[in-house]
Every structure is written in structure tokens, then in C-alpha cells.
Amino acid sequence: MATKAITVPRGTDGNFSFQVELDGVVFLMIFLFNQRADVWYFDLLTEAGVPIRRSIKLTTGWQWLRQVQRIGRPAGELLALDTTQSGLIATIDTLNDTIQFIYEEAATVP
């Protein structure tokens, strides 16, 4: 499989964490919703809790890991897509609905 959709298990208060397997390796993702800015941020950590990248603003169309050279980062690429193609951002209501969080596996990333 080249592209993996990641279903983000939203918490009732907008803050939550979960484990996800990417290219056969388990990672921890922590999501925080900033109500004042009406936007999601997330942290990506190893399964042991070692930070890979923190405070990533969840914007659509951006490849967040392209600039990360840290050992232990996922081999592929994480990004969010606006399924309406109308420039939406990931708000408390759109994450998982019109904004899809996906992972491009290493075999498909140039």
C-alpha cells in the first residue's frame, strides 16, 4: 500500500494522543487544538516518547517531515489533504471529515 489514511481519534476537549504504525514502526502522535486560533497542532514522537518534531501546525498540502533529518523519523511523508480542494484548514469540526490526514509510505516518496 502506498498511501495510508490515518483516522485521528478526536477527543471531546480537542486534546488527545494515539499510536500509529508508519512503515512498520510505531509512533506516538499528540494533538492539541488551539481554540483562540481555531487550528490543530500536533507532536510526533517515537514509541518511547522521544520527540521527532513538535508543535506542527496542521495545514493542508504541506509535507511536514521533509525538513526533519532526525534519526528515527518515519521513512515516508505525513500530510493533510482538503478533500473539497477549497483551501480549508483543519478546525475542530473538519479534521477527519473534509480534512484527511495521510501518510505516504517510503516506497512512494522520492
N, C-alpha and C positions, 0 to 999 in steps of 0.2 A: 504494500500500500504506500503511495507516495504522499498523500495529504491526509492528515488526521484531524477531524473536528474534535475540539475539546469542549465538552459541556461543563460550564462553570457552575458549580452548585452554590447559587446565591444564598447568602444569609439574610435573615429578616432585618438586621440593622445595617447591612451593607458591608460588614467586615467578616471575613472568613478565610479559611485556608483549606487546602486539599492536596493530595499527592496525585501525580500524573506520570505515566510512563511515556518517555520520548525516546525513540530509537533503542528500546530495550533497557533504558536506565530510568530509575525512579527519581523524580524531583519534587520539591515542595513549592507550592505557589501560595502566596499570601495576597489577598485582595482587600483593599481599603477604598471606601467611597468617600470622597470629599464633597460634602453637601453644599458648602458655600460655592465651590467651583462647578458643581454638578458633573463630576468626572471621576472615573476609576483610576487608581494607581495599583500596581502590583509589584511584588518582590519575587524573584526566582532564586531558590536555594537548592543545594544538594539535599539528598535524603537525610543526611546527618545535620542539616541546618546551616551549612557554610554558605554565605551569600555569594551568588554569582553576579547578580545585578539587582539593585534596589530602586524603589520609587520610580518605576517606569510608568509614564502616563499612557494610558490605554487609548491610543489614537489609531485610526484606521489606515491601512496601507503602508505602515512603517515596519521595517524589519528590525526589531529591537535587539537582536543578538549579533547583527553584522559587525558591530564595533567592539564586541566583547572578545577578548583574546585569552581569557582566564581558562586554565586547565580545569576540566570538569564541566564546562558548559555543554548544553545539548549540541549534538553534531549538526542538526538541521537549523530551521529558522521558525521563529514564532511571529505571528502577525494577526491582526484583526481585520475582518472584511465587512464593509457595509453592503448587505445584500440588496439594498434598494438603489445603490450607486448614486445617492443624492447628497453625499457629504455629511452623513450623520456621525455624531460622536457617541461613544459608549456611555450612556447615562444609567441611572438606577433601573430604568424601565426597558432599555434597548439591548442590554447585554444578554446574549443567548437568543434573542428574538430576531431583530434586524441586524444586530452586530454579532458576527460569528467569530469565535476565537479559534485559530487553526495552527497546526504545526506542519511545516513542510519537512519531510524526512530527509536525512542527509544524502540519500541516493539521488534526490531530485534537485538539490541546491548546488549551483555552480561554484 
